[in-house]
Amino acid sequence: MIVNLGGLRLNNPVTVASGTFGYGREYEDYVDISKIGGIIVKGTTLEARPGNPPQRIFETPAGMLNAIGLENPGIDVFLNEFLPELVERNVTVIANIAGNIVEEYAEVTRRIEKHKGIAAIELNISCPNVKQGGLQFGTDPKAVKDVVKAVKSETSIPVIPKLSPNVTDIVEIAKAAEAGGADALSMINTLMGMAVDINTRKPVLGNIFGGLSGPAIKPVALRMIYQVYKEVDLPILGGGGIMNVNDALEFIMVGSSAISIGTGNFVNPQIAEDIITGLRDYLEANSITSIEDIVGVAVQR
């Protein structure tokens, strides 16, 4: 089940989404992390960030709201303290990076380029661009192109921007990423949402708004991947509410060459291995020799 995702070689098409799997340590008692196709580690910024004030997580019907705020120890701590353990365990590591200005993305990439062991970079472009008054990179086609181009100029490994669904036209954003030189696309990030505590009569989350993930967003993710697969010539890493192998197959059939599991890790820490096994069983049962044979088969052209 080897997959080539824009130059990123995965032993199987199953990855775990950034922010839901830490640096792998948290799951070692439950799963052999070396068997997972790729681990997209916790979002990393140039400097350490404390994250948002509590409450940061809230369960909703068929989903979860989070407003962690990119709490992380900074790129140098990740590279020197966490990355060596993952390399030692023969894990395919995808670094998820974020920044408030283009130059921060570029600097984080330069530091990554000096280290061995990272197979690809996923760009979190749902961050506010402080030079544009807080407008998210991911909602502005020009900003998307600019940040992808800047990162590509600093590295030789595949660059995979993670697209925000909080836009009017996802195809326009995907084409901007392609124009910037992206090697693949990661789709989708969380949808913006909120919840209210009727007893305190205040928003539940300390940040008021948070990102909605889980099964509730799966239909939105499938629709957007379907649209982009038809219009953009880049492989897609699809995710958004995948909870079992049938969900994974749906994502593959609308155009995902590989998939990422997010909220599902919290429900079943062994879900990645379960889905790898389920995909292998599906291929064998249907006499299909390669995952690539069913990528996009549900898309009408």
N, C-alpha and C positions, 0 to 999 in steps of 0.2 A: 504493500500500500504506500510505496514511496511517492511523495508529491514534490513537484518543483513549483514553488510560489515566487515567481519573478526572480529566480536565481537563488532563492532560499530552499535548500534541500531538507525536507522533513521525512523521517522514517515512516510516518503515517500522518493522515490529515487532521489529527486531533490536537489542538492546543488549549491552554488555559489562559483566560483573559487577565489582563493587567488589573491589579487591585483586588483580585479575588483569590490569589494563590501566594501572596507574599513573595518570598524568595525561595519557596519550596520547602523550607524547614518545617513549616506548620503542618505539612501533609505527609511527612516521611513515615509516620506511624500507620498510615492508612493506604498508601499507594507507592509503587515503585516509580519514582519520578523520572527515571531514565527511560521508561517505556512510553512516556507521553511524547507526541510528535514534537512539541515545542512548548516552552514555558515563557510566557510574556510576563516579565517580572514587574513588581510594583513601580508605578510611575515615578520617574526620577527627574529632579531639577538641578540646576547648577549649584545652588546653595540649599542647605537643609531648610525644611518648612515644618512648622508646628501643626499645620492643618486648621480646620475650622473649629469653632467652639461646639461643645456637645449641646444637644443630642445630634448625633451624626447619621444614625441608621434608624429606619422605621419600616416595619413590614406592612405591606398593603395587600389587598386581595390580588392574588396571582402576580405578585411582584415585590420589589423592595426599593425604598428610596434611600439614597446615600448622599451625604455632603461631607466627605472626608476632607476635602480641600488639599489633596496632594501631600499629605503628611509623608515626609521621607527624610532620610539622613543626608541627602545630597549625593552628587555623582561620584565624588572621590571615595566616600565611605562604601558605596555600593561596589565600586570597582575593586577596592582593596580588601574588603571584609566579607562580602557576600558572593561575588562572582567566582572566586577561586573554588569555593565548595561546590558550586554548580558544575564547573568545568571538571572537577575531580570525579563527579558522578556521571560524567558523559551526557549531560543534558544539553539539548539545543536551546540556547538562551536568546530570547528576543528582548531587547531593551526598549522600554516605553519611556519616551522623554517628553518634557514639557518646558515651557518658558513663557515669559511675559512679553518678550520682544524677539525679533528674528535672531539677533546677535546671541541671545542666550541659547537658543536651539543649536546654533552653529558652534558655540563654545563647548557645550555638552558633547556634541558629536566629535569635535577634535579630541577630547579626552578619551572618548570611547575608542577612537581610531588607534590610539597608542597602545591599547590593550588587546590581547588575544582572548578569544572565548565567546565573543558576542557574534551571533550569526546574522542578525538583522536588527534594524531600528524601526520601531513603531512610533509614529508621531502622534502625540496627543495634541490635536489642534482645537480642542474645546476650551482653551485657556483665553482669558481676556488679553487683547493686545493693548498694552498701556499707551503705546504711541498713537493709537487710534481711539483713545478715550474709553477703553474697556470693551470695545466690540470684539467678539470672539473671532479668532483666526478662521475657524471652520465655517463661519457664515458668510465670509467675503471671498469670492473667487480669486481676486488678485492677491489677497493675503495668503491664501492656500498655495497658490503658485509660487509666491515669493519664499515662503518658509520651506517648501519642499526643495526648491532650487538651491537655497542656501545650505541645507543639510546635505543634499547630494554632492555639492561641491567640496565637502569636507570628508567624504567617506567612500570606500570602495565596496562596502557591504550593502545589501538591498535595503531600500527605504520604503516604508509602508505607512502612509498617513491613515489615521483612523478617523473616518468621516462622522460628523455630527448629523443626527437626523433632524435637528432643530432648524431646518432650512426650508425655503420654498421649493427649490428645484435641486434635488440631490444629483441629478445628472450633470448639471452645470458645475457643481463643486467637484465632482469626479473628473470631469474633463479638465478642470483647472489643475488638479493634482497630476493628471497625466501630462499636461503641458509643462509642469515644473520638473518632470523627470521621474515621477514615482515608478517604482518597480512593481508594486501591487497595491491593492486597497484593502483596508480593514473596515468592515461595516457590520454593525453600526455601534456608535457610542450610545449612551443613555439618553432618554427623553426627559426634558425638564418637567418637574412636577412638585407638588407640595401636599401637606396634610395638616389638619387643624385638630388640636386637643380641645374638645368641647367643654371640658371641666375648667381648664385654665383660660380657655377662650383665646388661645394664642397659637401661632404656628408651632408644629411639633419640632421641626428641625431648627437648630441654633442659627443656621444659615438661611432660614425660611424656605428657600428653594433647594431641591436636590435632584439627583439623576435617577429616573425610574428604570429599573432593569427587571429581568425575570420573564415568565411566560406572557405577561400582559403586553410586552412589546414585540413578541415574535411575529405577528402578522405585519406589523410596520416594517420590520427588518426584511422579511421575505419580499415584500412589495418593492422596497428600495433596491435590494440586490437584483431582483428581476429587471428593474428599469435600467440599472447601470450596466448589467451584463450585456444587454442588448446594444448599448451605445458606446461603451468604452472598451478598448482592447487591452485590458490589464487583468491579471488573475485577482480573485477576491478571497479574502479571509473573512468568512461570514460568521456572525454571532448575534445573539439577542434572544434570550429565553430558551436556549437549548437545554432540555431536561432529560432526553433519552435518545436512543439511536434513530427512532423515527423522525424526531425533530432534526437531527443532524442530516438525515437523508433528504429532507425537504430543502434544507439550505443548500446542499450540494446540487440538487436538481434544478434550483433556480439560478445556479451559476457560481457557487462557492467551490473553489478548488480545495480549500481547507476550512475548518471551522474552529471557533473558539468558544469555550464554556466559561460562563461567569457566575451568575447567581447559583447555578446548579451545583457548584462546588460546595456551597454552604449547606445544601440539602443532603447531598450524598458525596462525601469526600473521595469516593472511588468512582465517580461518574466518568472520568476520562477513560480509565481502563475498561469500564463497562461498555462505553460507546465504541472504543477501538475493537473490542471483541464482537460487538453487535454488527459493526460495519463489515468485518471479515466474514461473519456468518452470512450476511445478506449477499455479499458478492459470491460466495461459494454456492449458496442456495439458488442463485439466479444465473450461475455459470458466467459471471462477469469477471474478466481477467484484471481489470484496472479501474480504480476510482474515477480516473479521467474519462472513462467511457460513459459515465452518467452525469458528469458536470454539465449543467444547463439543459438537460433533456426535457425539462418541463417548460422551457421558454419558447414561446411562439414567435417565429421570425417572419 
